[in-house]
Amino acid sequence: MDTENKALTLPPGRNREPHYSLTREAGFANGAKDLDWLDINIPCQKACPAHTRIPDYLDEINAGNYDEAYLINLVDNVFPAVLGRVCSRPCEDVCRHGREGLGEPVAICFSKRAAADLGSGKHVVLNKAYPDTGKTIAVIGGGPAGLAAARELALYGHKPVVYEKYSEAGGMMNQGIPEFRLPREIIRKEIEQIEKLGVEIHCNQNIGTDITVDELLEKNDAVIIAAGTLDPNIVDIPGKDLGGIQHGL
């Protein structure tokens, strides 16, 4: 795999928070004038939990610009290639092309995967939105939530340090999804993109044993707890203890 960095700038509007006076009048003037516009006109984007700019990246895919489509996804989604395989695709449930008499919904999820799989294959590293602040933040948990928090903190100029209990970061992407559904190299590549922002990931770190919360508080300016819930909810039915039974979360 080509591991050359591909430095890219954030789209307009993401680089800086707007600076205007926080008054009722200013808030009204700068707020959305039609709160239902997105829901009516782009229901797929409204349904997406990350509000990814779906029409924009579909246009880029249609034009064969897979790297550009991947970048659009990456701004709002930390793991586009992962989501292109395992997303529950609420966007497709409300796709206008899937309405009665219009046919099937657009394959939005697989289009996201196509952008990741058919592009150059280079690591994509977003440019930081702010200069370095000199502040360090410990993140407990190297799953999707902890890694997403770490990436956002890095983009804002902070120094995140992730502490992961297991031998590899990824959380439920590794622990809960079988490899035939989600190849591990896909997860690793997108985690590497986070690391290239300056995020440190320390694996095999059990909080309370290898390092304590008090020690983290002493060493860092802040601590984020993004621990997972890997204990299964065991259904109390006959045969629950038989071999070959896999319990879901």
Summary of the structure (lengths in Angstrom):
residues: 249
radius of gyration: 20.6
end to end distance: 33.9
largest distance: 64.9
contacts: 672
relative contact order: 0.12
helix: 39%
strand: 11%
